[in-house]
């Protein structure tokens, strides 16, 4: 059975995702950055009036970071909710930054090879199969499993970032003693001053 796939280039390899999961393909625009420590998350953009998170697939797959070029695209996809514990129902929309978008092709599902068994690589988890076009391998992604719910949900991203910021502040309050401008412990310095005053008072009483 033949199915249509959108193919795109990433790190000089051809990848494919089902056309039915593709909402639109956008020229690259710099996403609005979020206060999120995860380098996989590029930020937010608007797609058809909706705020969506954007994932840098190069970062996700461990490839070297490259500056966007005139061929860089953002592929906006729709997938079913991937979190059993979330309150989100229906489909989730998010964007993926890719090096270039190629074309829509037909792949024979019966001729797809299973992902190679190569230990602890991403293959078994992210790849649904291997196809071939013009003697070149086409890596068919299982995009539903390639990304976590937290990575593609902007609300959870910001909530997680705020929680981490609060934790860092609390840790700083408990772990770091108060110091003056010269880096001395304020509490220790105050104790020394009080001791000095007591010694002076004793000296005056003896006189």
C-alpha positions as CSV (number, residue, x, y, z in Angstrom):
1,X,0.0,0.0,0.0
2,X,1.4,3.4,-1.0
3,X,1.3,6.4,1.3
4,X,2.3,10.0,0.8
5,X,5.1,11.4,2.8
6,X,6.7,14.8,3.0
7,X,10.4,14.5,2.8
8,X,12.9,17.0,4.2
9,X,16.7,17.2,4.7
10,X,18.5,17.1,8.0
11,X,22.2,16.9,8.3
12,X,22.5,15.7,4.6
13,X,20.1,12.8,5.2
14,X,16.5,12.5,3.9
15,X,13.7,12.1,6.4
16,X,10.0,11.6,5.9
17,X,6.8,12.1,7.8
18,X,3.2,11.2,6.7
19,X,1.6,14.0,4.8
20,X,-1.6,13.6,6.9
21,X,0.4,14.9,9.9
22,X,1.6,18.0,8.1
23,X,-0.4,21.2,8.7
24,X,1.8,23.6,6.7
25,X,5.3,24.5,5.8
26,X,6.6,27.9,6.7
27,X,9.6,29.9,5.7
28,X,12.0,30.2,8.6
29,X,11.2,32.9,11.1
30,X,13.1,33.3,14.4
31,X,11.0,31.9,17.2
32,X,10.3,34.0,20.3
33,X,12.6,32.5,22.9
34,X,11.3,31.1,26.1
35,X,13.0,31.0,29.5
36,X,13.6,27.3,29.0
37,X,17.0,25.5,29.6
38,X,16.2,22.8,27.0
39,X,18.2,23.6,23.9
40,X,15.8,21.4,21.8
41,X,13.1,24.0,22.3
42,X,13.7,26.9,19.9
43,X,10.7,29.0,21.2
44,X,7.3,30.0,20.0
45,X,5.7,31.2,16.7
46,X,2.2,31.8,15.5
47,X,0.5,29.4,13.1
48,X,-2.9,30.3,11.9
49,X,-3.4,32.5,15.0
50,X,-2.3,29.9,17.4
51,X,0.9,30.0,19.6
52,X,2.9,26.8,19.0
53,X,6.3,25.6,20.3
54,X,9.1,25.0,17.8
55,X,11.6,22.2,18.1
56,X,15.1,22.3,16.6
57,X,15.4,18.7,15.2
58,X,19.2,19.1,14.7
59,X,19.5,19.6,18.5
60,X,17.0,16.9,19.2
61,X,19.0,14.3,17.2
62,X,22.3,15.4,18.5
63,X,23.6,17.1,15.3
64,X,25.9,20.1,15.1
65,X,24.1,23.4,15.4
66,X,23.9,25.4,12.2
67,X,22.7,28.9,11.6
68,X,19.5,29.1,9.5
69,X,19.9,29.5,5.8
70,X,17.5,30.6,3.0
71,X,16.5,26.9,2.7
72,X,15.6,26.4,6.3
73,X,12.0,25.7,6.9
74,X,9.6,25.2,9.8
75,X,7.3,22.2,9.3
76,X,4.1,22.5,11.3
77,X,2.6,19.2,12.2
78,X,-0.4,17.8,14.1
79,X,-0.3,14.7,16.2
80,X,-2.6,13.1,18.7
81,X,-2.0,13.8,22.3
82,X,1.0,11.8,23.5
83,X,0.6,12.2,27.2
84,X,-1.7,9.8,29.1
85,X,-1.6,12.1,32.2
86,X,-2.3,15.3,30.4
87,X,-5.7,17.1,30.1
88,X,-5.1,17.8,26.4
89,X,-7.5,16.1,24.1
90,X,-7.5,15.8,20.3
91,X,-4.4,17.0,18.4
92,X,-1.3,18.9,19.4
93,X,0.3,21.3,16.9
94,X,4.0,22.2,16.9
95,X,6.7,23.2,14.5
96,X,10.0,21.5,13.6
97,X,13.0,23.4,12.2
98,X,14.6,21.4,9.3
99,X,17.5,22.2,7.0
100,X,15.2,22.1,3.8
101,X,11.9,20.7,2.6
102,X,12.2,18.5,-0.5
103,X,9.0,17.1,-1.9
104,X,6.0,14.8,-1.4
105,X,6.7,11.3,-2.4
106,X,4.9,7.9,-2.4
107,X,6.4,5.1,-0.4
108,X,5.3,1.5,-0.5
109,X,4.7,0.5,3.1
110,X,5.2,-3.2,2.3
111,X,8.7,-2.4,1.1
112,X,9.8,-0.3,4.1
113,X,12.5,-1.9,6.2
114,X,12.4,-1.9,10.0
115,X,14.8,0.4,11.8
116,X,18.2,-1.0,12.3
117,X,19.1,-2.5,15.6
118,X,22.1,-0.4,16.8
119,X,22.1,-0.6,20.5
120,X,21.0,2.5,22.4
121,X,20.6,4.8,19.5
122,X,17.5,6.8,18.7
123,X,16.7,4.4,15.8
124,X,14.3,2.0,17.5
125,X,12.4,4.8,19.3
126,X,12.1,7.5,16.6
127,X,12.2,5.7,13.3
128,X,9.3,3.7,12.0
129,X,11.1,2.3,9.0
130,X,13.6,2.9,6.1
131,X,12.5,3.5,2.6
132,X,14.4,4.3,-0.6
133,X,14.1,6.9,-3.3
134,X,16.5,7.2,-6.3
135,X,18.9,4.8,-4.5
136,X,19.0,7.0,-1.4
137,X,17.7,5.9,2.0
138,X,14.7,7.7,3.4
139,X,14.3,7.6,7.1
140,X,10.7,7.6,8.0
141,X,10.1,9.2,11.4
142,X,7.6,8.1,14.0
143,X,7.1,11.7,15.0
144,X,4.5,10.7,17.7
145,X,7.4,9.2,19.7
146,X,10.3,11.4,18.7
147,X,9.3,14.3,21.0
148,X,8.1,14.5,24.6
149,X,4.8,16.2,25.6
150,X,6.8,18.8,27.6
151,X,8.9,19.7,24.6
152,X,5.9,20.5,22.3
153,X,3.5,22.1,24.9
154,X,4.4,25.8,25.4
155,X,2.3,26.1,28.6
156,X,4.1,23.2,30.3
157,X,7.5,24.6,29.1
158,X,6.9,27.9,30.8
159,X,5.5,26.3,34.0
160,X,8.5,24.0,34.2
161,X,10.9,26.9,33.7
162,X,9.2,29.0,36.4
163,X,9.4,26.0,38.8
164,X,13.1,25.6,38.1
165,X,13.7,29.3,38.7
166,X,11.9,29.2,42.1
167,X,13.9,26.1,43.1
168,X,17.2,27.8,42.2
169,X,16.3,30.9,44.2
170,X,15.3,28.7,47.2
171,X,18.6,26.7,47.0
172,X,20.5,30.0,46.8
173,X,18.8,31.4,49.9
174,X,19.6,28.3,51.9
175,X,23.0,27.4,50.6
176,X,24.7,30.8,50.3
177,X,25.5,32.7,53.5
178,X,25.1,36.4,53.4
179,X,28.3,38.2,52.5
180,X,29.4,41.8,52.3
181,X,30.9,43.6,49.4
182,X,34.4,42.1,50.2
183,X,33.0,38.6,50.2
184,X,33.2,38.2,54.0
185,X,30.5,36.4,56.0
186,X,28.2,39.1,57.4
187,X,27.1,37.0,60.4
188,X,30.7,36.2,61.4
189,X,31.7,39.8,61.1
190,X,28.8,41.0,63.3
191,X,29.8,38.5,66.0
192,X,33.3,39.8,66.0
193,X,32.1,43.4,66.4
194,X,29.8,42.4,69.3
195,X,32.7,40.6,71.0
196,X,34.9,43.6,70.6
197,X,32.3,45.9,72.2
198,X,31.9,43.5,75.2
199,X,35.7,43.5,75.7
200,X,35.8,47.3,75.7
201,X,32.9,47.5,78.2
202,X,34.8,45.1,80.5
203,X,37.9,47.2,80.3
204,X,36.0,50.4,81.2
205,X,34.4,48.7,84.2
206,X,37.8,47.6,85.5
207,X,39.1,51.2,85.3
